[in-house]
């Protein structure tokens, strides 16, 4: 799974040839989740409210870049790194 961003111990990845809808994967310690890019909501998994809030804040800022990376992944192309949350 290519890592596209990392901040505050949170790791964001997108899988190549993953299933719709467009989403990304989040790992934070033992916590894992899938986040819907278009709706900015958790599809499955579990994150603490604090981590989920940070991830959604970051995703809202970078939503168009996330959708672009989703399309790149579907085409088996190199994904672009996205700036971390500051």
N, C-alpha and C positions, 0 to 999 in steps of 0.2 A: 504494500500500500504506500504510494508516494506521499510523503509529508509535504504539505503546502504551507503550513504555518505552525509556530510554537510560541506560546506566551504564558507566563505565570505557571509553568508546569503543565499546561494544557497542550495536547498534540492534536492537530487537525490533519486529516488525510482524506483522499478521494481514491476509490478503487477504479482501476481500468475495467471497462465492460460491466459495470455494476447495474443492478436492476433499477428501473424507474420507481418513483419519481426522483428527480434530481436531489441528491442529498450528499452530506459529508459525514465522516466518522470523527468522533471525539473520544480521546482517552485522557483521563486524569487519574493517576494512581491506578486503583482497581476499578474505577468508574468508567463505563463505556456507554456511548449513545450514538444514535443516528439522528441527524438534524435535517429536516426538509428545507431546502434552499429557498424555494418560492414562498412557502408559508411561514418560514422562520419558527418552526416548532419541532419539538422532539417527536420522532416517529416511534422509536423504541429505545430501550435501555434505561439507565438511571444516572442522574447527576444531582449533586446537591443544588439547592436553589441558587447559591452564590455562583457556582461554576456555570450553571445553565444561564444565569443572567449575563455573565461575562461573555459566554459563547454567543448568545443571541445579540448582544451589543456589537461584538466584533463582526458577526455575520451580516447584520443590518448595514454596517459601514461598507462591507466588501461584497455585497450580494451580487452585483454584476460580474465581478471577478470570479466569484464562486461558480456562477452559471457558465462563464466562459471556460473555466477549468473542467466543469462537468462535460461540456462538449468536446474539449480536447481529449479527455479520458475516453470518451465514447469512440473517438477517432484513433485511439492508441498513440496520441502525440504527447510530447513532453509537457508536463503541467508547469504552470508558473507559480513561483513563490508569492505569497500574499503577506503584506506587512502585519506584524503582530499588533495586538491591542496595547496601547500605551497608557 
